[in-house]
Amino acid sequence: MAHFQTIRPEELGGDVFTRIGKQWMLVSAGDDQASNMMTASWGGLGVLWNKPVSTIYIRPSRYTLEFLEKEDYYALSFLPEEHRDAHKICGSRSGRDLDKAAAAGLHVCHDQKAPYYEEAELVLICRKLYVQDMTLDGFVDRDLIDKNYGSGDLHRVFVGEIETVLKR
């Protein structure tokens, strides 16, 4: 079992652009009976409403969305580079069809308010604060619609307060 220390969100450090956009993260939600995760490379960390927050973007077609909508908490797990193949599996396969954690060689931990992964080097446990669907009329740069939403599957935005940070 991995040993994590709890740190404050302000102690995170590092480059959030690399961490999310290039290293990627697993977004997970559920309970000890059923959970799911997906790989994500779009998101953000910052301050909103005087709270440390994460922002994640999930398409309605993703199975993980069902768990995010049902639960009050979600986790963001950042895996070290040696688990890059796990990200590929979790980003391309559906939890409707297989146990993605097992297929990716990951071990689920349920000792927090959201499931996360023993192999992670960093985990953010987030409490949902706000949920909003993106709409076409919200786009100022209309080119983004054609480049990212040809199928019309616009993201649902989740803002969550970062309540717990676990660092290996």
C-alpha positions as CSV (number, residue, x, y, z in Angstrom):
1,M,0.0,0.0,0.0
2,A,1.3,3.4,-1.0
3,H,2.1,5.8,1.8
4,F,0.8,9.3,1.4
5,Q,1.3,12.4,3.4
6,T,-1.4,15.0,3.7
7,I,-0.4,18.5,2.6
8,R,-2.2,21.8,2.2
9,P,-3.3,22.8,-1.3
10,E,-1.0,25.8,-1.1
11,E,1.9,23.4,-0.8
12,L,1.3,21.7,-4.1
13,G,3.9,23.5,-6.2
14,G,4.8,22.3,-9.6
15,D,3.6,23.3,-13.0
16,V,-0.2,22.9,-13.3
17,F,0.0,23.1,-17.1
18,T,2.4,20.2,-17.4
19,R,0.7,18.3,-14.6
20,I,-2.8,18.4,-16.2
21,G,-2.1,18.9,-19.9
22,K,0.9,16.6,-20.4
23,Q,1.1,14.2,-17.4
24,W,-2.7,13.9,-17.4
25,M,-4.9,12.8,-14.5
26,L,-7.5,10.3,-13.6
27,V,-10.9,11.7,-12.6
28,S,-12.8,9.2,-10.4
29,A,-16.0,9.1,-8.4
30,G,-18.1,6.5,-6.7
31,D,-18.1,4.4,-3.5
32,D,-16.7,1.1,-2.3
33,Q,-19.5,-0.7,-4.2
34,A,-19.1,0.9,-7.6
35,S,-16.8,3.5,-9.0
36,N,-15.3,4.6,-12.3
37,M,-12.4,6.7,-13.6
38,M,-11.4,8.3,-16.8
39,T,-8.2,10.0,-18.1
40,A,-8.5,13.8,-18.5
41,S,-6.1,16.4,-19.8
42,W,-8.4,19.4,-19.6
43,G,-8.9,21.0,-16.2
44,G,-7.5,23.6,-13.9
45,L,-6.5,24.4,-10.3
46,G,-6.9,27.8,-8.7
47,V,-8.9,29.9,-6.3
48,L,-12.6,30.6,-6.6
49,W,-15.0,31.8,-3.9
50,N,-12.0,32.2,-1.6
51,K,-11.4,28.4,-1.8
52,P,-8.7,26.2,-3.5
53,V,-10.6,24.6,-6.3
54,S,-10.2,22.2,-9.2
55,T,-12.2,22.6,-12.4
56,I,-12.8,19.5,-14.6
57,Y,-14.6,19.1,-17.9
58,I,-16.6,15.9,-18.6
59,R,-18.5,15.0,-21.8
60,P,-22.1,13.7,-21.2
61,S,-21.2,10.5,-23.1
62,R,-18.6,9.5,-20.5
63,Y,-19.6,6.7,-18.1
64,T,-17.7,8.5,-15.3
65,L,-20.3,11.3,-15.5
66,E,-22.9,9.1,-13.9
67,F,-20.7,8.7,-10.8
68,L,-19.8,12.4,-10.7
69,E,-23.4,13.4,-10.8
70,K,-24.4,10.9,-8.0
71,E,-21.6,11.6,-5.6
72,D,-20.7,14.8,-3.6
73,Y,-16.9,14.1,-4.0
74,Y,-14.5,13.3,-6.8
75,A,-10.7,12.6,-6.9
76,L,-8.0,13.6,-9.2
77,S,-5.1,11.1,-9.2
78,F,-1.8,12.0,-10.9
79,L,0.2,8.9,-11.9
80,P,3.9,8.8,-12.4
81,E,5.2,8.4,-16.0
82,E,5.7,4.7,-15.7
83,H,1.9,4.3,-15.6
84,R,1.3,6.1,-18.9
85,D,-0.3,2.9,-20.4
86,A,-2.9,3.0,-17.6
87,H,-3.9,6.5,-18.8
88,K,-4.3,5.2,-22.3
89,I,-6.6,2.4,-21.1
90,C,-8.6,4.6,-18.9
91,G,-9.0,7.2,-21.6
92,S,-10.0,4.9,-24.4
93,R,-12.0,2.1,-22.8
94,S,-15.4,2.4,-21.0
95,G,-16.0,1.2,-17.5
96,R,-19.4,0.0,-18.9
97,D,-17.5,-2.8,-20.7
98,L,-14.7,-3.8,-18.3
99,D,-13.1,-3.2,-14.9
100,K,-10.7,-0.4,-16.0
101,A,-8.7,-0.4,-12.8
102,A,-7.9,-4.1,-13.2
103,A,-7.2,-3.7,-16.9
104,A,-4.8,-0.8,-16.2
105,G,-3.1,-2.5,-13.3
106,L,-4.3,0.0,-10.8
107,H,-5.4,-0.5,-7.2
108,V,-8.4,1.5,-5.9
109,C,-8.2,3.1,-2.4
110,H,-11.5,3.9,-0.6
111,D,-10.2,5.5,2.6
112,Q,-11.2,9.0,1.5
113,K,-14.5,10.5,0.3
114,A,-13.8,9.5,-3.3
115,P,-11.9,6.6,-4.8
116,Y,-8.3,7.2,-5.8
117,Y,-5.4,5.0,-6.9
118,E,-2.6,3.6,-4.8
119,E,-0.1,4.1,-7.7
120,A,-0.7,7.9,-7.8
121,E,2.0,10.3,-6.8
122,L,-0.5,13.0,-6.0
123,V,-4.2,12.9,-5.2
124,L,-6.7,15.8,-4.8
125,I,-10.0,15.0,-3.1
126,C,-12.6,17.5,-4.1
127,R,-16.1,18.4,-2.9
128,K,-18.4,19.5,-5.7
129,L,-19.4,23.1,-5.4
130,Y,-20.8,23.9,-8.9
131,V,-21.9,22.1,-12.0
132,Q,-22.8,23.7,-15.3
133,D,-23.3,22.5,-18.9
134,M,-21.3,24.4,-21.6
135,T,-23.5,26.0,-24.2
136,L,-22.8,27.0,-27.8
137,D,-23.9,30.6,-27.2
138,G,-21.2,30.9,-24.5
139,F,-18.3,30.6,-27.0
140,V,-16.8,33.9,-28.0
141,D,-14.2,32.1,-30.2
142,R,-16.5,30.2,-32.5
143,D,-13.6,28.3,-34.1
144,L,-13.4,26.2,-30.8
145,I,-16.8,24.7,-31.6
146,D,-15.7,23.2,-34.9
147,K,-12.4,22.1,-33.5
148,N,-13.7,20.4,-30.3
149,Y,-17.4,19.8,-30.6
150,G,-18.2,18.4,-34.1
151,S,-20.4,15.8,-32.5
152,G,-22.2,18.4,-30.3
153,D,-21.0,16.6,-27.1
154,L,-20.3,19.7,-25.1
155,H,-18.6,19.3,-21.7
156,R,-20.2,19.6,-18.3
157,V,-18.1,21.7,-16.0
158,F,-17.5,20.7,-12.4
159,V,-15.9,23.0,-9.8
160,G,-14.8,21.3,-6.6
161,E,-13.2,22.5,-3.5
162,I,-9.9,20.8,-2.9
163,E,-10.4,19.4,0.6
164,T,-7.6,16.9,0.9
165,V,-4.2,16.7,-0.9
166,L,-2.3,13.4,-0.7
167,K,1.3,13.4,-1.8
168,R,3.6,10.3,-2.1
